[in-house]
Amino acid sequence: MTQMLDRTELLSPEDFRVALQDAIKGREAKNASFSKAWADGKLERHHFARWAENHYTYVGPFADYLGYIYGNTPDHMTDAKDFLLQNMYEEELADIRHTDLLIRFGEACGTTREAIEDPNTANAVTRGLQAWCYATAMREHYVVATAALVVGLKSQVPSIYKKQIVPLREVYGFTEDEIEFFDLHITSDEVHGERGFQIVLEGATTPELQQRCLQFVRWGAEMRYAYTRSLYDTYVAEDLGAA
């Protein structure tokens, strides 16, 4: 059982990090029904097409989310601002845009760039996740927003994709070019997640900030879990039930 934390005292960096990790536990998107069906080899390419369309709606504006956090970050927090700029650069201006890799995967699943970029193809839960990301990035303290979007959401990516990339190769028969999106994020988001942790550990300097960070990490994990589960409920459950 997780030890009860005193909300009135500043946690040590060690205790705060454990608390941040505990805020995700029990809410991991890798354990949602869509992720499990994916890892178990139960999905078909049209299910992955729906995932790509929804995932683009969520991650397509990620550089925008980071831009709002950057604008709210004090000038003297140079490490945090450098991280945000680097992350935005990697999303949009590196050798290949991350979203273009996602679109490449979606096209291999039978959907089109036009459908992926059309927000009408996403379900309501996905649109809600996007709106929450925008609202959090715009309105919250930069440390809280970093906790929510980088720790609560992004830091989960390697553990999710490590379970999914093997069946993409061995069960579903995708090529390495088609699944480059996943391979890239397994490595890049390990680095991003750790840097996010460090920004939060260093920047949450009051008990109130620490507790708000914990709340938003918890909410972020819940949002990503709900988004992932909604993909199963909307696009997969009826097909597997019929089968």
FENCORSUL-V279223 format. One line per field, one symbol per residue. ss: DSSP state (@ for helix, = for strand, . for the rest). A space follows every 10 residues. Layout:
ss=???
This chain:
ss=.......... ..@@@@@@@@ @@@@....@@ @.@@@@@@@. ....@@@@@@ @@@@@@@@@. .@@@@@@@@@ @@.....@@@ @@@@@@@@@@ @@.....@@@ @@@@@@@@.. ..@@@@@.@@ @..@@@@@@@ @@@@@@@@@. .@@@@@@@@@ @@@@@@@@@@ @@@@@@@@@@ .........@ @@@@@@@@@@ @@@@@@@@@@ @@@...@@@@ @@@@@@@@@@ @@@@@@@@@@ @@@@@@@@@@ @@.
